[in-house]
Amino acid sequence: MASSSSDDSMRVLQQCRVAPSPASITQPASLPLTFFDITWLYSSPVEWLFLYPFPHSTVVFTESYLPNLKSSLSLALHHFYPLAGKVRRSSDSADMYELHYEEGDSVSLTIADSDLDFLDLVGYHARESSKLRSLVPRLPQLGDNNRPLLAVQVTLFLDHGIGIGFTVHHVACDGLNLTHFIKSWLVPAS
């Protein structure tokens, strides 16, 4: 169902969760954070936005492209399954933290459309950052001791383009590893 967001120019078409494809992931799986990781525990999440030309309607996207996008996200998450998990206090020690994945964990995926001017957004000039901020998802809240690691938003600009926004908890990965994940998901193998 479509619903309005806080931004009048954007409409959420679908909100879903995508889990890693099932296979040989050891359940549950935990990676303890090191001394160096703790620095990033309370930092702001990292937000990335990619804008691509996409001269197709919302119907074409939802019927032809969206099923493959969800399927390939699930396959990529199989290899990067900690991103579907959460950061939490370790069950072994109250003063330790870990990245924890267990069956049923997933990534929030929002599909939206926007009537913002795509050509203005990709133009080579200054623009209001608030326009871009609406194209990047927020990490959902799970509670004080459980924080999700990744959220994805796909925004369609009618007959002009598509935006893919990522918000990732910095304790989960750095820019190089996030780039590797994005390439594994969105770039076809040659």
LOMI-430685 format. One line per 2 residues: for each residue x, y, z of N, C-alpha, C. Coordinates in pm, whole numbers, plus 50000, padded with zeros to 5 digits. Example, Ala and Ser with C-alpha at 12.3 -4.5 7.8 and 13.67 -1.06 7.14 Angstrom:
<vextors>
51319:49431:50780:51230:49550:50780:51320:49670:50780 ~ 51285:49775:50708:51367:49894:50714:51290:50003:50787 .
</vextors>
This chain:
<vextors>
50083:49882:50000:50000:50000:50000:50088:50125:50000 ~ 50043:50223:49934:50116:50349:49931:50079:50432:50052 .
50176:50499:50107:50150:50588:50219:50237:50711:50205 ~ 50194:50818:50266:50271:50942:50260:50383:50938:50360 .
50493:50998:50325:50604:51013:50419:50598:51154:50476 ~ 50692:51187:50561:50696:51321:50617:50730:51424:50509 .
50791:51381:50401:50824:51469:50290:50712:51456:50187 ~ 50645:51568:50155:50530:51564:50064:50568:51519:49924 .
50696:51528:49888:50737:51493:49753:50766:51343:49738 ~ 50759:51267:49849:50791:51125:49842:50676:51041:49896 .
50656:50926:49833:50551:50834:49871:50611:50694:49886 ~ 50592:50632:50002:50641:50496:50023:50544:50399:49956 .
50596:50320:49863:50515:50223:49791:50515:50087:49860 ~ 50629:50053:49919:50642:49922:49981:50752:49926:50086 .
50726:49861:50196:50826:49846:50302:50835:49696:50328 ~ 50955:49640:50316:50970:49497:50336:51105:49468:50401 .
51125:49343:50433:51252:49299:50490:51306:49189:50399 ~ 51438:49194:50375:51503:49095:50289:51608:49024:50373 .
51597:48891:50377:51691:48809:50454:51794:48746:50361 ~ 51909:48709:50415:52008:48636:50333:51949:48506:50283 .
51987:48466:50162:51938:48339:50110:51988:48226:50200 ~ 51902:48128:50225:51943:48019:50315:52048:47932:50248 .
52140:47886:50326:52243:47792:50280:52323:47750:50400 ~ 52453:47770:50394:52540:47714:50498:52582:47815:50603 .
52498:47915:50634:52531:48010:50739:52517:47939:50873 ~ 52621:47940:50952:52617:47879:51084:52525:47963:51172 .
52428:47899:51236:52330:47971:51317:52354:47950:51464 ~ 52341:48047:51550:52362:48187:51519:52510:48217:51499 .
52540:48331:51442:52679:48368:51416:52710:48501:51484 ~ 52820:48508:51556:52859:48631:51625:53005:48664:51596 .
53031:48792:51578:53167:48841:51559:53193:48943:51670 ~ 53282:48913:51764:53308:49009:51871:53379:49133:51816 .
53343:49249:51871:53409:49373:51832:53543:49384:51905 ~ 53640:49436:51835:53772:49455:51896:53778:49595:51959 .
53887:49621:52026:53911:49751:52086:53899:49861:51981 ~ 53949:49837:51861:53947:49938:51755:53807:49959:51698 .
53721:49856:51704:53584:49868:51654:53498:49955:51745 ~ 53525:49953:51874:53442:50023:51971:53436:50173:51941 .
53539:50227:51881:53541:50368:51842:53418:50404:51760 ~ 53371:50312:51677:53261:50339:51584:53125:50304:51641 .
53121:50246:51761:52996:50196:51818:52890:50305:51832 ~ 52929:50424:51876:52831:50531:51898:52841:50642:51795 .
52910:50618:51686:52918:50719:51580:52790:50716:51496 ~ 52769:50823:51424:52652:50830:51335:52667:50729:51223 .
52555:50678:51173:52565:50584:51061:52616:50655:50935 ~ 52669:50576:50844:52719:50627:50716:52604:50619:50616 .
52585:50727:50540:52476:50732:50442:52536:50752:50303 ~ 52493:50665:50211:52538:50675:50072:52416:50682:49982 .
52429:50755:49872:52320:50767:49774:52378:50759:49634 ~ 52320:50674:49553:52358:50661:49412:52236:50695:49327 .
52255:50777:49224:52146:50816:49134:52180:50767:48993 ~ 52083:50700:48930:52103:50642:48797:51989:50682:48705 .
52017:50702:48576:51907:50722:48480:51824:50593:48472 ~ 51693:50607:48467:51603:50492:48458:51473:50542:48395 .
51466:50543:48261:51351:50604:48192:51231:50509:48182 ~ 51185:50458:48296:51073:50365:48296:50972:50404:48403 .
50851:50354:48389:50745:50385:48485:50759:50303:48612 ~ 50685:50343:48713:50683:50270:48840:50630:50129:48820 .
50532:50112:48735:50474:49980:48709:50579:49888:48647 ~ 50653:49937:48550:50760:49856:48488:50862:49816:48593 .
50900:49910:48680:50997:49879:48783:50945:49772:48878 ~ 50824:49791:48931:50773:49697:49032:50744:49559:48975 .
50706:49552:48848:50675:49421:48789:50797:49352:48730 ~ 50889:49427:48672:51001:49365:48601:51134:49369:48676 .
51161:49475:48749:51293:49492:48811:51296:49459:48960 ~ 51189:49494:49030:51189:49478:49175:51208:49334:49222 .
51142:49234:49161:51166:49096:49207:51313:49054:49195 ~ 51378:49093:49086:51521:49060:49069:51608:49137:49168 .
51571:49260:49197:51646:49341:49292:51641:49278:49432 ~ 51522:49233:49473:51508:49167:49604:51584:49035:49607 .
51572:48957:49501:51639:48827:49494:51791:48843:49498 ~ 51843:48938:49422:51989:48957:49420:52037:49016:49552 .
51955:49097:49621:51992:49147:49753:52002:49031:49851 ~ 51909:48938:49844:51912:48821:49931:52037:48737:49905 .
52072:48720:49778:52193:48644:49744:52320:48714:49791 ~ 52327:48846:49775:52445:48921:49821:52455:48915:49974 .
52341:48924:50042:52343:48918:50188:52389:48781:50239 ~ 52374:48678:50157:52423:48546:50198:52574:48552:50225 .
52646:48627:50142:52791:48638:50158:52830:48747:50258 ~ 52738:48839:50287:52763:48950:50380:52660:48944:50493 .
52628:48824:50539:52517:48805:50633:52527:48885:50762 ~ 52646:48922:50812:52644:49006:50933:52569:49138:50912 .
52564:49191:50788:52492:49315:50762:52342:49301:50786 ~ 52289:49179:50779:52147:49156:50807:52121:49145:50956 .
52226:49134:51035:52213:49117:51178:52208:49249:51251 ~ 52262:49249:51370:52258:49367:51456:52384:49374:51540 .
52410:49490:51597:52515:49503:51696:52445:49499:51832 ~ 52502:49424:51924:52439:49407:52055:52548:49382:52160 .
52506:49391:52285:52596:49352:52394:52616:49202:52385 ~ 52737:49159:52410:52769:49017:52404:52695:48942:52513 .
52649:48823:52481:52582:48739:52581:52682:48685:52683 ~ 52811:48688:52649:52915:48637:52739:52963:48739:52841 .
52952:48868:52808:53008:48972:52895:52929:49101:52878 ~ 52894:49165:52987:52814:49288:52983:52890:49407:52924 .
53024:49402:52924:53100:49516:52872:53161:49490:52735 ~ 53117:49387:52668:53165:49355:52532:53047:49367:52435 .
53079:49399:52309:52978:49408:52204:53015:49312:52092 ~ 52914:49279:52010:52936:49187:51899:52839:49218:51786 .
52878:49178:51665:52785:49175:51553:52721:49037:51561 ~ 52588:49032:51560:52520:48905:51581:52416:48884:51471 .
52421:48767:51410:52321:48727:51310:52259:48596:51354 ~ 52127:48590:51341:52058:48463:51364:51945:48452:51262 .
51900:48331:51239:51795:48307:51141:51676:48397:51169 ~ 51626:48460:51065:51515:48553:51078:51559:48698:51071 .
51688:48725:51091:51737:48862:51078:51732:48904:50931 ~ 51713:49033:50907:51697:49080:50769:51729:49228:50761 .
51730:49278:50639:51758:49418:50610:51629:49487:50570 ~ 51608:49607:50621:51491:49686:50584:51510:49741:50442 .
51410:49718:50356:51413:49768:50218:51287:49850:50196 ~ 51305:49977:50162:51194:50067:50135:51193:50098:49986 .
51075:50087:49926:51056:50124:49786:50965:50247:49787 ~ 51010:50354:49722:50933:50479:49723:50938:50542:49585 .
50851:50639:49564:50864:50723:49446:50862:50868:49490 ~ 50915:50953:49405:50930:51093:49440:50899:51180:49320 .
50843:51296:49347:50822:51391:49237:50927:51502:49237 ~ 51039:51478:49309:51151:51571:49300:51206:51569:49157 .
51266:51676:49115:51322:51687:48980:51455:51611:48975 ~ 51454:51496:48909:51573:51411:48900:51689:51484:48835 .
51662:51558:48727:51769:51629:48657:51831:51737:48745 ~ 51751:51798:48832:51804:51895:48927:51894:51825:49029 .
51854:51706:49076:51932:51633:49175:52068:51590:49122 ~ 52075:51550:48995:52201:51502:48939:52282:51613:48873 .
52225:51733:48867:52295:51846:48804:52420:51887:48880 ~ 52507:51953:48809:52635:51998:48866:52618:52138:48923 .
52554:52145:49040:52530:52272:49108:52493:52244:49254 ~ 52492:52349:49333:52453:52335:49474:52304:52308:49483 .
52265:52230:49584:52123:52202:49607:52102:52185:49756 ~ 51979:52191:49798:51946:52174:49940:51970:52029:49980 .
52044:52008:50089:52073:51872:50134:51947:51801:50181 ~ 51844:51876:50223:51720:51813:50270:51654:51732:50158 .
51671:51775:50034:51616:51699:49921:51683:51561:49913 ~ 51813:51557:49930:51886:51431:49921:51862:51343:50043 .
51847:51405:50160:51829:51328:50284:51705:51240:50279 ~ 51599:51286:50212:51477:51206:50204:51495:51080:50120 .
51606:51071:50047:51631:50956:49959:51716:50848:50025 ~ 51754:50872:50150:51838:50778:50224:51758:50728:50344 .
51754:50596:50368:51670:50543:50477:51729:50569:50615 ~ 51646:50559:50714:51692:50562:50853:51702:50417:50900 .
51797:50392:50990:51807:50259:51049:51690:50241:51145 ~ 51615:50130:51134:51504:50109:51227:51555:50089:51369 .
51473:50123:51466:51509:50107:51607:51463:49970:51656 ~ 51553:49894:51715:51520:49761:51769:51525:49759:51921 .
51575:49864:51982:51590:49867:52126:51730:49912:52163 ~ 51751:49935:52293:51879:49987:52340:51996:49893:52314 .
51975:49764:52330:52086:49669:52319:52096:49604:52182 ~ 52005:49632:52093:52007:49574:51958:51990:49685:51856 .
52092:49706:51775:52085:49808:51672:52110:49745:51536 ~ 52020:49766:51438:52041:49709:51305:52163:49771:51239 .
52215:49701:51138:52339:49744:51075:52320:49806:50937 ~ 52211:49773:50867:52194:49820:50730:52048:49843:50697 .
52020:49950:50624:51888:49976:50566:51910:50026:50423 ~ 51816:49992:50334:51827:50029:50192:51696:50094:50149 .
51706:50197:50065:51588:50260:50008:51608:50279:49859 ~ 51509:50237:49781:51509:50256:49637:51398:50357:49607 .
51436:50469:49544:51339:50574:49512:51333:50592:49362 ~ 51211:50591:49309:51188:50608:49166:51148:50751:49135 .
51200:50803:49025:51164:50935:48975:51099:50911:48840 ~ 50969:50923:48834:50887:50885:48719:50953:50916:48584 .
50980:50809:48511:51034:50815:48375:51169:50886:48362 ~ 51240:50905:48473:51369:50974:48465:51483:50898:48530 .
51462:50852:48653:51575:50793:48722:51536:50714:48845 ~ 51639:50665:48910:51623:50584:49029:51735:50622:49126 .
51703:50625:49253:51802:50650:49357:51810:50529:49448 ~ 51929:50488:49483:51947:50378:49577:52028:50433:49693 .
51963:50438:49809:52025:50493:49928:52057:50384:50029 ~ 52171:50397:50095:52217:50302:50196:52246:50376:50324 .
52206:50319:50435:52249:50366:50566:52307:50245:50637 ~ 52432:50257:50681:52499:50143:50744:52564:50191:50874 .
52554:50109:50975:52620:50138:51102:52770:50120:51079 ~ 52848:50222:51110:52990:50221:51076:53067:50110:51146 .
53015:50059:51257:53084:49949:51326:53080:49821:51242 ~ 52987:49812:51147:52971:49691:51065:53075:49681:50955 .
53107:49795:50892:53204:49790:50782:53250:49931:50747 ~ 53360:49935:50676:53411:50063:50629:53367:50084:50484 .
53410:50194:50425:53368:50226:50289:53409:50123:50186 ~ 53527:50067:50200:53574:49967:50104:53486:49843:50109 .
53452:49797:50230:53369:49678:50241:53225:49704:50197 ~ 53173:49824:50224:53039:49858:50177:53037:49862:50024 .
53143:49917:49965:53153:49918:49819:53155:49776:49764 ~ 53228:49688:49829:53233:49548:49787:53093:49485:49794 .
53019:49512:49901:52882:49461:49913:52794:49515:49802 ~ 52800:49647:49778:52715:49708:49675:52747:49651:49537 .
52875:49633:49507:52912:49573:49379:52863:49429:49369 ~ 52870:49355:49479:52821:49217:49478:52671:49212:49454 .
52601:49314:49498:52456:49315:49482:52414:49372:49346 ~ 52469:49487:49306:52415:49561:49193:52491:49547:49062 .
52615:49505:49066:52694:49498:48943:52694:49353:48893 ~ 52643:49331:48771:52640:49195:48719:52781:49137:48698 .
52791:49008:48720:52920:48940:48699:52951:48941:48551 ~ 53078:48958:48518:53116:48960:48375:53175:48829:48333 .
</vextors>
